[in-house]
């Protein structure tokens, strides 16, 4: 591994959208007909845990039907040439299913639950259901192991360290609007080549060595491989 360059991928909802996984930012903050704060916040959980559990059960059902797309597979294939770390804002497991071996989930994992009294107690979810009455070993209700709006992003410091030691940095399927993930590019060294793959690339001032690839993820990853000389 020592002679391979360290390549970091920051991926967002756009890459999963091409596998048919719904995103909420394209529809005025409504996610599958719900206000996001009803289904993705601590207050929403407190007000109606049944609704939140059902919402994530439906997300899991959809994710189980989805398949990794050419972008996920292309990223996994980069491991032949680079030491790849995927830092993803997505909670699905499509990167892993495509074959990526080093994936950091900033916003939690859809197929995990965690204790409501002890956040260190985390359990895999087999299948798609997590229901009222499913308890941790200490007897408290389990909740999705997802970072909700208003909650700390515990993995952001780890991700910042990964960004800082990158030798190539790629952003795909995110318009760098979701914080704190969007700030990761600021940790990348000035002289490190950066590639930004998204159909709508925002104005980014103050970043050097930035190559925009204004494409959806599946097309953009193919173009990236050409830029990196591994197509």
C-alpha positions as CSV (number, residue, x, y, z in Angstrom):
1,X,0.0,0.0,0.0
2,X,2.9,2.3,0.8
3,X,3.6,3.3,-2.9
4,X,0.0,4.1,-3.7
5,X,-1.2,7.7,-3.5
6,X,-3.8,8.5,-0.9
7,X,-7.0,9.3,-2.6
8,X,-10.0,10.5,-0.6
9,X,-13.6,10.5,-2.0
10,X,-16.2,12.6,-0.3
11,X,-19.6,11.3,-1.6
12,X,-23.1,12.6,-1.2
13,X,-26.7,11.9,-2.0
14,X,-26.2,12.4,-5.8
15,X,-24.3,9.1,-6.1
16,X,-27.1,7.1,-4.4
17,X,-29.8,9.0,-6.3
18,X,-28.7,7.2,-9.5
19,X,-29.4,3.9,-7.7
20,X,-33.0,5.1,-7.1
21,X,-32.5,6.2,-3.4
22,X,-34.6,9.3,-2.7
23,X,-32.9,12.5,-1.6
24,X,-34.7,15.2,0.3
25,X,-32.8,18.3,-0.7
26,X,-34.3,18.4,-4.1
27,X,-37.9,18.8,-2.8
28,X,-38.0,21.9,-0.5
29,X,-37.0,20.0,2.6
30,X,-39.8,17.4,2.2
31,X,-38.6,13.8,2.3
32,X,-41.0,11.3,0.9
33,X,-43.9,13.7,1.9
34,X,-42.6,14.4,5.4
35,X,-41.0,17.6,6.8
36,X,-37.4,16.5,7.5
37,X,-37.6,17.7,11.0
38,X,-40.5,15.3,11.7
39,X,-38.4,12.3,10.8
40,X,-34.8,13.3,11.1
41,X,-34.4,15.3,14.4
42,X,-34.3,14.6,18.1
43,X,-37.5,16.6,18.5
44,X,-39.3,14.5,15.8
45,X,-38.2,11.3,17.6
46,X,-39.5,12.6,20.9
47,X,-42.8,13.7,19.4
48,X,-43.5,10.6,17.3
49,X,-41.0,7.7,17.6
50,X,-43.4,5.4,15.7
51,X,-43.4,7.7,12.6
52,X,-39.6,8.0,12.7
53,X,-39.1,4.2,13.0
54,X,-41.6,3.6,10.1
55,X,-39.9,6.2,8.0
56,X,-36.5,4.5,8.4
57,X,-38.0,1.1,7.9
58,X,-39.2,2.3,4.5
59,X,-35.8,3.7,3.7
60,X,-34.2,0.4,4.5
61,X,-36.7,-1.5,2.4
62,X,-35.8,0.8,-0.5
63,X,-32.1,0.5,0.1
64,X,-32.3,-3.3,0.1
65,X,-33.8,-3.2,-3.4
66,X,-31.3,-0.7,-4.7
67,X,-28.1,-1.8,-6.4
68,X,-24.7,-0.1,-6.5
69,X,-24.3,1.9,-9.8
70,X,-21.4,2.4,-12.1
71,X,-20.1,5.3,-9.9
72,X,-20.0,3.1,-6.8
73,X,-18.3,0.3,-8.8
74,X,-15.9,2.8,-10.4
75,X,-14.8,4.1,-7.0
76,X,-14.3,0.6,-5.7
77,X,-12.1,-0.1,-8.7
78,X,-9.9,2.8,-7.9
79,X,-8.5,0.7,-5.0
80,X,-6.4,-1.1,-7.7
81,X,-4.4,2.1,-8.2
82,X,-4.7,4.1,-5.1
83,X,-5.1,3.9,-1.3
84,X,-8.7,4.9,-1.3
85,X,-10.8,6.2,1.6
86,X,-14.4,6.9,1.0
87,X,-15.9,9.5,3.3
88,X,-19.7,9.5,2.7
89,X,-22.6,11.6,3.8
90,X,-24.9,8.7,2.7
91,X,-26.3,6.2,5.3
92,X,-26.8,3.4,2.8
93,X,-24.3,0.6,2.2
94,X,-23.9,0.8,-1.5
95,X,-20.2,1.7,-1.4
96,X,-19.5,-1.4,0.7
97,X,-21.7,-3.6,-1.6
98,X,-19.8,-2.2,-4.6
99,X,-16.5,-3.4,-3.0
100,X,-15.1,-0.4,-1.4
101,X,-13.1,-1.6,1.7
102,X,-12.5,1.6,3.6
103,X,-15.7,3.6,4.1
104,X,-16.3,6.2,6.8
105,X,-20.0,7.2,7.3
106,X,-20.3,10.7,8.5
107,X,-24.1,10.6,9.1
108,X,-24.4,7.1,10.5
109,X,-25.6,3.8,9.0
110,X,-29.1,2.9,7.9
111,X,-28.6,-0.8,8.8
112,X,-27.6,-0.1,12.4
113,X,-29.6,0.7,15.5
114,X,-28.3,2.2,18.7
115,X,-29.4,2.5,22.3
116,X,-31.3,5.6,23.4
117,X,-29.5,5.6,26.8
118,X,-26.0,4.5,25.8
119,X,-24.8,5.7,22.4
120,X,-21.9,3.2,22.5
121,X,-24.4,0.3,22.2
122,X,-24.7,-0.2,18.5
123,X,-26.4,-3.2,16.8
124,X,-26.7,-4.4,13.2
125,X,-30.3,-4.4,11.8
126,X,-31.0,-7.7,10.0
127,X,-33.5,-7.0,7.2
128,X,-35.4,-3.8,7.2
129,X,-37.5,-3.5,10.4
130,X,-36.8,-1.7,13.7
131,X,-39.9,-1.3,15.9
132,X,-41.2,0.0,19.1
133,X,-40.3,-2.5,21.8
134,X,-36.9,-3.4,20.2
135,X,-34.6,-2.8,23.2
136,X,-30.9,-2.6,23.9
137,X,-29.3,-4.9,26.5
138,X,-29.9,-2.2,29.1
139,X,-33.7,-2.3,28.3
140,X,-34.0,1.0,26.5
141,X,-35.7,1.6,23.1
142,X,-33.4,1.3,20.1
143,X,-33.3,4.2,17.5
144,X,-31.7,4.4,14.1
145,X,-28.0,4.9,14.2
146,X,-28.3,8.1,12.1
147,X,-26.9,11.5,12.8
148,X,-30.1,13.7,12.8
149,X,-30.3,17.5,12.3
150,X,-29.1,19.3,15.4
151,X,-26.9,16.4,16.5
152,X,-23.1,16.3,16.6
153,X,-21.3,14.6,13.8
154,X,-18.9,12.4,15.8
155,X,-16.8,11.2,12.8
156,X,-16.1,14.7,11.4
157,X,-12.7,15.0,13.2
158,X,-11.6,11.7,11.8
159,X,-12.7,12.8,8.4
160,X,-10.8,16.1,8.7
161,X,-7.6,14.2,9.5
162,X,-8.2,11.9,6.4
163,X,-8.8,15.0,4.2
164,X,-5.6,16.7,5.5
165,X,-3.4,13.7,4.5
166,X,-5.0,13.3,1.1
167,X,-2.8,13.3,-2.0
168,X,-5.8,13.5,-4.3
169,X,-9.3,14.7,-3.2
170,X,-12.5,14.0,-5.0
171,X,-16.0,15.3,-4.2
172,X,-18.9,13.4,-5.9
173,X,-22.6,13.7,-5.7
174,X,-22.7,16.6,-3.3
175,X,-22.8,20.4,-4.1
176,X,-20.9,21.1,-0.8
177,X,-24.0,22.6,0.8
178,X,-24.2,20.2,3.8
179,X,-22.1,21.2,6.7
180,X,-19.9,20.2,8.4
181,X,-19.1,17.8,5.6
182,X,-18.7,20.6,3.1
183,X,-15.9,22.1,5.2
184,X,-13.6,19.0,4.6
185,X,-12.2,20.4,1.4
186,X,-10.8,23.3,3.5
187,X,-8.5,20.8,5.2
188,X,-7.0,19.6,2.0
189,X,-3.5,20.9,1.2
190,X,-3.5,23.8,-1.4
191,X,-1.2,21.9,-3.9
192,X,-3.3,18.7,-3.8
193,X,-5.3,18.1,-7.0
194,X,-9.1,18.3,-6.3
195,X,-11.9,17.1,-8.5
196,X,-15.5,18.2,-8.1
197,X,-18.1,16.0,-9.8
198,X,-21.7,17.3,-9.7
199,X,-24.3,18.3,-12.3
200,X,-24.5,21.8,-10.6
201,X,-21.2,22.9,-9.3
202,X,-21.3,25.9,-7.0
203,X,-19.0,28.9,-7.1
204,X,-16.0,27.9,-5.0
205,X,-13.6,30.7,-4.3
206,X,-10.2,30.3,-2.8
207,X,-9.6,26.7,-3.8
208,X,-6.5,25.9,-6.0
209,X,-5.9,22.9,-8.2
210,X,-9.7,22.3,-8.6
211,X,-11.0,20.5,-11.7
212,X,-14.8,20.8,-12.1
213,X,-16.5,17.8,-13.8
214,X,-20.1,19.0,-14.4
215,X,-21.7,15.6,-14.7
216,X,-23.8,13.2,-12.7
217,X,-21.8,10.7,-10.7
218,X,-21.8,7.7,-13.1
219,X,-20.5,9.8,-16.0
220,X,-18.2,11.9,-13.8
221,X,-16.3,9.0,-12.3
222,X,-15.5,7.7,-15.8
223,X,-14.1,11.1,-16.6
224,X,-12.2,11.2,-13.3
225,X,-10.5,7.9,-14.2
226,X,-9.3,9.5,-17.5
227,X,-7.9,12.5,-15.6
228,X,-6.1,10.2,-13.2
229,X,-4.8,8.1,-16.0
230,X,-6.4,4.8,-15.0
231,X,-9.4,4.6,-17.5
